[in-house]
């Protein structure tokens, strides 16, 4: 037997690669959830302990996230979570409002019975997550509902445009996940547009989805504009739920 051909590759590089990818996923989730605040310095020593990795895979992960625009690598300061520009977010939300209206209208016209049933299932799941106070799960289901409505529209151009703009405001929307009153209002808004969707009322569903997007934008922008750069943590404390 030729040992050189049959021997397994060393475990070290595989383990290092696993650590690298694991750190990327964990850090990305922490940034998108708002656990690591916009403009805040990435606490490398603390994260190494928390994630159970050394500095090397952590810094490799930070380079990946820098390429994604989620962190900035600053000389003599280490990594900083990329700040959110309220003006850019406001501009994107203006477009998203129109896209949500179009998606709701077309989804009512083109969705299948199976797709409407799946929307109902997701909406019931959203209520259960609200009742349980599970904000991260609620946020994920919320995104799934909006993405499903866009998919039901069966318009590839809308799908691609929506996905591109949604990614630009994902962090800002994820930060808006703390205020109880806005969270309740958001769920009520979901109840409203879902009732119209069940009735296949295209015009009403589109209008309510646009209004929901506008109210979300108002809450997010109020929080971002009210957050001083000296305290990035205020973003999470002041923002409202989607």
C-alpha positions in Angstrom: 0.0 0.0 0.0 1.3 3.5 -0.9 1.0 5.4 2.4 1.7 8.7 0.7 -1.5 8.2 -1.4 -3.7 6.9 1.3 -2.7 8.9 4.4 -5.2 11.6 5.4 -4.1 15.2 5.2 -2.9 16.8 8.5 -5.7 17.9 10.8 -4.2 21.2 11.6 -5.0 23.2 8.4 -8.5 21.8 8.4 -9.1 22.8 11.9 -7.7 26.3 11.2 -10.0 26.6 8.2 -13.0 25.5 10.3 -12.1 28.1 13.0 -11.8 30.8 10.3 -15.2 30.1 8.8 -16.8 29.7 12.2 -15.5 33.0 13.3 -16.7 34.8 10.2 -20.2 33.4 10.7 -20.3 34.3 14.4 -18.9 37.8 13.9 -21.2 38.5 10.9 -24.2 37.5 13.1 -23.1 39.7 16.0 -22.8 42.7 13.7 -26.1 42.1 11.9 -27.9 41.5 15.2 -26.5 44.7 16.6 -24.6 43.0 19.4 -21.5 44.7 17.9 -22.7 48.3 17.4 -22.0 50.5 14.4 -18.9 52.6 15.0 -17.7 50.5 18.0 -14.3 49.0 18.2 -14.1 45.2 17.8 -12.9 43.8 21.1 -10.5 41.3 19.8 -9.2 39.8 23.1 -12.8 39.4 24.4 -14.0 37.8 21.2 -11.1 35.4 21.1 -12.2 34.1 24.5 -15.8 34.1 23.6 -15.4 32.3 20.3 -12.6 30.0 21.5 -10.2 31.0 18.8 -6.7 32.6 18.6 -5.9 36.0 17.2 -5.0 34.5 13.7 -8.4 33.1 12.7 -10.1 36.1 14.3 -8.1 38.5 12.2 -8.6 36.4 9.1 -12.3 36.6 9.8 -12.1 40.4 10.2 -10.4 40.7 6.8 -13.3 38.8 5.2 -15.9 41.1 6.9 -13.9 44.1 5.9 -14.3 43.0 2.2 -18.0 42.7 2.9 -18.1 46.3 4.2 -19.2 45.2 7.7 -16.0 46.3 9.5 -13.2 48.8 8.8 -9.6 47.9 9.5 -8.0 51.1 10.9 -4.3 51.6 11.5 -3.4 51.6 15.2 -7.0 51.2 16.1 -7.8 47.6 15.0 -11.1 46.8 13.5 -14.2 49.0 13.9 -17.7 48.1 13.0 -18.6 50.1 9.9 -20.8 53.1 10.9 -24.3 53.4 9.3 -25.0 56.5 7.3 -28.6 57.7 8.0 -28.7 59.6 4.7 -27.9 56.5 2.7 -30.4 54.4 4.7 -33.1 57.1 4.1 -32.6 57.0 0.4 -32.7 53.2 0.3 -35.9 53.1 2.3 -37.6 55.4 -0.2 -37.0 52.9 -2.9 -37.9 50.0 -0.7 -41.3 51.5 0.0 -42.2 51.5 -3.7 -40.8 47.9 -4.1 -42.9 46.6 -1.2 -46.0 48.2 -2.7 -45.3 46.6 -6.1 -44.5 43.2 -4.5 -47.7 43.1 -2.5 -49.8 44.0 -5.5 -48.3 41.4 -7.8 -48.2 38.7 -5.1 -51.9 39.0 -4.6 -52.4 38.5 -8.4 -49.9 35.8 -9.0 -49.5 33.7 -5.8 -50.6 30.1 -5.6 -52.8 28.7 -2.8 -49.8 26.8 -1.4 -47.9 30.0 -1.2 -50.7 31.9 0.6 -50.9 29.0 3.0 -47.2 29.2 3.7 -47.5 32.9 4.3 -50.2 32.2 6.9 -47.9 29.6 8.6 -45.1 32.1 8.8 -47.5 34.8 10.1 -48.7 32.5 12.9 -45.0 31.7 13.7 -44.3 35.4 13.9 -47.1 35.8 16.5 -45.7 32.9 18.5 -42.2 34.4 18.5 -43.6 37.8 19.6 -45.5 36.1 22.5 -42.3 34.3 23.5 -40.3 37.6 23.3 -37.9 35.9 20.9 -36.6 39.0 19.0 -33.9 37.3 16.8 -36.3 34.6 15.7 -39.0 37.2 15.0 -36.6 39.3 13.0 -35.7 36.2 10.8 -39.3 35.2 10.3 -40.2 38.8 9.4 -37.5 38.8 6.7 -38.8 35.5 5.4 -42.4 36.9 5.1 -41.3 39.9 3.1 -39.0 37.8 0.9 -41.8 35.3 0.3 -44.1 38.0 -0.8 -41.5 39.3 -3.3 -41.0 35.7 -4.6 -44.8 35.4 -5.1 -44.7 38.5 -7.4 -42.8 36.4 -10.0 -40.9 39.3 -11.4 -37.1 38.5 -11.6 -36.2 42.2 -12.0 -38.2 43.1 -8.8 -36.6 40.1 -7.0 -33.0 41.2 -7.9 -33.6 44.8 -7.1 -35.3 44.1 -3.8 -32.6 41.7 -2.7 -29.9 44.3 -3.5 -31.6 47.1 -1.6 -32.7 44.9 1.3 -29.0 43.9 1.9 -28.1 47.6 2.2 -30.5 48.2 5.1 -30.3 44.8 6.8 -28.0 46.0 9.6 -30.1 49.1 10.2 -33.3 47.0 10.3 -31.8 44.5 12.6 -30.8 47.2 15.1 -34.5 48.2 15.2 -35.4 45.4 17.5 -35.7 46.7 21.0 -38.6 49.1 21.6 -41.7 47.2 22.9 -44.2 49.7 21.6 -42.9 49.8 18.1 -42.6 46.0 18.1 -46.4 45.7 18.9 -47.2 48.3 16.2 -45.1 46.3 13.7 -47.0 43.1 14.5 -50.3 45.0 14.1 -49.1 46.2 10.7 -48.3 42.7 9.7 -51.9 41.7 10.7 -53.2 44.4 8.5 -51.4 43.6 5.3 -51.8 39.9 5.8 -55.6 40.3 6.0 -55.5 42.1 2.7 -53.3 39.4 1.2 -55.7 36.7 2.3 -58.5 38.5 0.5 -56.2 38.9 -2.6 -56.9 42.6 -2.4 -53.9 43.7 -4.4 -54.3 47.5 -4.0 -54.9 47.4 -0.3 -52.1 44.9 0.4 -49.6 47.0 -1.6 -50.6 50.2 0.2 -50.3 48.6 3.6 -46.9 47.1 2.8 -45.7 50.5 1.6 -47.0 52.1 4.8 -45.3 49.4 7.0 -42.0 50.0 5.2 -42.4 53.8 5.7 -43.2 53.4 9.4 -40.2 51.1 9.8 -38.0 53.7 8.1 -39.2 56.5 10.3 -38.4 54.4 13.4 -35.0 53.3 12.2 -34.0 56.8 11.1 -35.2 58.5 14.3 -33.0 56.1 16.2 -30.0 56.6 13.9 -30.2 60.3 13.9 -30.7 60.4 17.6 -27.6 58.3 18.3 -24.5 60.3 19.2 -21.2 59.1 17.7 -19.7 59.0 21.1 -22.1 56.2 22.2 -22.9 53.7 19.4 -24.7 51.6 21.9 -27.5 54.1 21.9 -28.6 52.8 18.5 -29.8 49.6 19.9 -31.4 51.1 23.0 -33.3 53.8 21.0 -34.4 51.9 18.0 -37.8 50.3 17.4 -38.7 46.8 16.3 -39.6 45.9 12.7 
